[in-house]
Amino acid sequence: MSNFLSRYSTDSTLETEGVWVDFGDGIEVKVTRENTDEAQKYRQKILHKYRTHRKIPDEVLTDLATKVLAHVLVKDWKGITDEKGKDLPYTPENAYKIFSEFKDFREDVSTASQEREFFKQSEIEAQAKN
């Protein structure tokens, strides 16, 4: 018998409200799933002005993906500091600035928003026990 349901079932509440993902060194980010309705609508909204373009330049696509991540997919964070070591509160504007400057961090958070395992109820329950 296959494990189809255990492999592919996710919790829609976790996907839309977000889960805390630990990136180590005291850095945690609350992310939603990459393919939520909210994210799709935001993408459509910001891509609308490019609808007549044959090809959207790569740097524009990267910037648009950064905006989706900062404004929609990330809901909160902990452990992000400014250059003086002071906690930087989550705001979409702060997130956009951080993700634009620290591309590897942006990629890590983006990958987390796509990772099915983070959005399984059983995974959250297992983390809570530890």
C-alpha contacts under 8 A as a table, 3 or more apart, distances in Angstrom:
res1	aa1	res2	aa2	distance
3	N	6	S	5.41
3	N	7	R	5.99
4	F	7	R	5.16
4	F	8	Y	6.08
5	L	8	Y	5.34
5	L	9	S	5.29
6	S	9	S	5.77
8	Y	116	R	7.71
9	S	120	K	6.84
10	T	15	E	7.72
10	T	116	R	7.09
10	T	117	E	7.97
10	T	119	F	5.50
10	T	120	K	4.53
10	T	121	Q	6.82
11	D	14	L	5.35
11	D	15	E	6.32
11	D	119	F	5.90
11	D	120	K	5.52
11	D	121	Q	5.80
12	S	15	E	4.88
12	S	16	T	6.25
12	S	119	F	7.88
13	T	16	T	5.33
13	T	17	E	5.80
13	T	18	G	7.73
14	L	17	E	5.27
14	L	18	G	5.09
14	L	19	V	6.09
14	L	32	T	7.18
14	L	119	F	5.66
14	L	120	K	7.69
14	L	121	Q	7.72
15	E	18	G	5.55
15	E	19	V	7.61
15	E	32	T	5.14
15	E	33	R	4.69
15	E	36	T	7.08
15	E	119	F	5.85
16	T	32	T	5.46
16	T	33	R	6.50
16	T	36	T	6.37
17	E	32	T	6.09
18	G	30	K	5.67
18	G	31	V	4.77
18	G	32	T	3.99
18	G	33	R	7.05
18	G	74	V	7.93
18	G	75	K	7.05
19	V	29	V	7.97
19	V	30	K	5.08
19	V	31	V	5.54
19	V	32	T	6.53
19	V	118	F	7.12
19	V	119	F	7.16
20	W	28	E	6.27
20	W	29	V	5.48
20	W	30	K	4.18
20	W	31	V	6.52
21	V	28	E	5.45
21	V	29	V	5.35
21	V	30	K	6.12
21	V	31	V	7.25
21	V	112	A	7.43
21	V	118	F	7.73
22	D	26	G	7.57
22	D	27	I	6.15
22	D	28	E	4.52
22	D	29	V	6.77
23	F	26	G	7.41
23	F	27	I	5.36
23	F	28	E	5.76
23	F	29	V	7.72
24	G	27	I	5.55
24	G	28	E	7.44
26	G	78	K	7.32
26	G	79	G	5.40
27	I	77	W	7.47
27	I	78	K	5.64
27	I	79	G	4.47
27	I	80	I	6.38
28	E	77	W	5.56
28	E	78	K	5.08
28	E	79	G	6.51
29	V	74	V	7.02
29	V	75	K	7.72
29	V	76	D	5.96
29	V	77	W	4.23
29	V	78	K	6.38
29	V	109	V	7.61
30	K	74	V	5.86
30	K	75	K	5.42
30	K	76	D	5.08
30	K	77	W	5.87
31	V	73	L	5.47
31	V	74	V	4.56
31	V	75	K	5.93
31	V	76	D	7.52
31	V	109	V	7.68
31	V	112	A	7.45
31	V	113	S	5.88
32	T	36	T	7.65
32	T	72	V	7.96
32	T	73	L	5.02
32	T	74	V	6.43
32	T	75	K	7.37
32	T	113	S	5.88
33	R	36	T	5.92
33	R	73	L	6.86
33	R	113	S	4.78
33	R	114	Q	6.03
33	R	115	E	7.88
33	R	119	F	7.49
34	E	39	A	6.72
34	E	73	L	6.55
34	E	110	S	7.76
34	E	113	S	5.03
34	E	114	Q	5.33
35	N	39	A	6.30
35	N	40	Q	6.57
35	N	114	Q	7.79
36	T	39	A	5.25
36	T	40	Q	6.31
37	D	40	Q	5.06
37	D	41	K	6.11
38	E	41	K	5.26
38	E	42	Y	6.22
38	E	72	V	7.12
39	A	42	Y	5.14
39	A	43	R	6.13
39	A	68	V	6.72
39	A	72	V	6.01
39	A	73	L	6.87
40	Q	43	R	5.15
40	Q	44	Q	6.23
41	K	44	Q	5.12
41	K	45	K	6.13
42	Y	45	K	5.02
42	Y	46	I	6.30
42	Y	68	V	6.83
42	Y	72	V	7.56
43	R	46	I	5.38
43	R	47	L	5.94
43	R	64	L	7.72
43	R	68	V	6.64
44	Q	47	L	5.12
44	Q	48	H	5.87
45	K	48	H	5.37
46	I	49	K	6.75
46	I	64	L	7.26
47	L	50	Y	5.38
47	L	51	R	6.70
47	L	64	L	7.85
48	H	51	R	5.37
49	K	52	T	7.55
50	Y	53	H	5.38
50	Y	56	I	7.17
53	H	56	I	6.31
56	I	60	V	6.61
56	I	61	L	6.71
57	P	60	V	5.36
57	P	61	L	6.47
58	D	61	L	5.04
58	D	62	T	6.15
59	E	62	T	5.06
59	E	63	D	6.18
60	V	63	D	5.03
60	V	64	L	6.12
61	L	64	L	5.04
61	L	65	A	6.15
62	T	65	A	5.12
62	T	66	T	6.17
63	D	66	T	5.00
63	D	67	K	6.26
63	D	100	S	7.92
64	L	67	K	5.06
64	L	68	V	6.35
65	A	68	V	5.12
65	A	69	L	6.21
66	T	69	L	5.10
66	T	70	A	6.07
66	T	96	Y	6.47
66	T	99	F	6.62
66	T	100	S	7.03
66	T	106	R	7.52
67	K	70	A	5.10
67	K	71	H	5.77
67	K	72	V	7.91
67	K	96	Y	6.24
68	V	71	H	5.35
68	V	72	V	5.39
68	V	73	L	6.46
69	L	72	V	5.70
69	L	73	L	4.74
69	L	74	V	5.98
69	L	96	Y	7.90
69	L	110	S	6.84
70	A	73	L	6.45
70	A	74	V	5.75
70	A	92	P	5.07
70	A	93	E	7.31
70	A	95	A	4.99
70	A	96	Y	5.09
70	A	99	F	7.49
71	H	74	V	6.73
71	H	92	P	4.79
71	H	93	E	7.79
71	H	95	A	7.77
71	H	96	Y	7.68
72	V	75	K	7.09
73	L	113	S	7.10
74	V	77	W	7.84
75	K	90	Y	7.81
76	D	90	Y	5.48
76	D	91	T	7.77
77	W	80	I	6.99
77	W	89	P	7.52
77	W	90	Y	5.87
78	K	89	P	7.93
79	G	87	D	6.57
79	G	88	L	7.91
80	I	87	D	5.86
80	I	88	L	5.59
80	I	89	P	7.63
81	T	84	K	7.48
81	T	85	G	5.12
81	T	86	K	5.13
81	T	87	D	4.33
81	T	88	L	4.86
82	D	85	G	5.30
82	D	86	K	5.48
82	D	87	D	6.46
82	D	88	L	5.83
83	E	86	K	7.46
88	L	94	N	7.62
89	P	94	N	7.53
90	Y	94	N	6.24
90	Y	95	A	6.49
91	T	94	N	5.15
91	T	95	A	6.08
92	P	95	A	5.03
92	P	96	Y	6.06
93	E	96	Y	5.13
93	E	97	K	6.29
94	N	97	K	5.11
94	N	98	I	6.16
95	A	98	I	5.10
95	A	99	F	5.92
96	Y	99	F	5.20
96	Y	100	S	5.91
97	K	100	S	5.20
97	K	101	E	6.21
98	I	101	E	5.21
98	I	102	F	5.82
98	I	106	R	7.96
99	F	102	F	5.20
99	F	103	K	5.82
99	F	105	F	6.62
99	F	106	R	4.80
100	S	103	K	6.14
100	S	106	R	7.54
102	F	105	F	5.50
102	F	106	R	6.39
103	K	106	R	4.89
103	K	107	E	6.19
104	D	107	E	5.05
104	D	108	D	6.19
105	F	108	D	5.00
105	F	109	V	6.20
106	R	109	V	5.28
106	R	110	S	6.01
107	E	110	S	4.99
107	E	111	T	5.98
108	D	111	T	5.17
108	D	112	A	6.28
109	V	112	A	5.01
109	V	113	S	6.39
110	S	113	S	5.20
110	S	114	Q	6.68
111	T	114	Q	5.20
111	T	115	E	6.30
112	A	115	E	5.08
112	A	118	F	7.45
115	E	118	F	5.96
115	E	119	F	7.58
116	R	119	F	5.53
116	R	120	K	6.98
117	E	120	K	5.60
117	E	123	E	6.78
118	F	123	E	6.56
118	F	124	I	7.36
119	F	123	E	7.36
119	F	124	I	7.63
120	K	123	E	5.27
120	K	124	I	6.62
121	Q	124	I	5.19
121	Q	125	E	6.25
122	S	125	E	5.06
122	S	126	A	6.14
123	E	126	A	5.09
123	E	127	Q	6.27
124	I	127	Q	5.13
124	I	128	A	6.24
125	E	128	A	5.11
125	E	129	K	6.49
126	A	129	K	5.30
126	A	130	N	6.77
127	Q	130	N	5.34
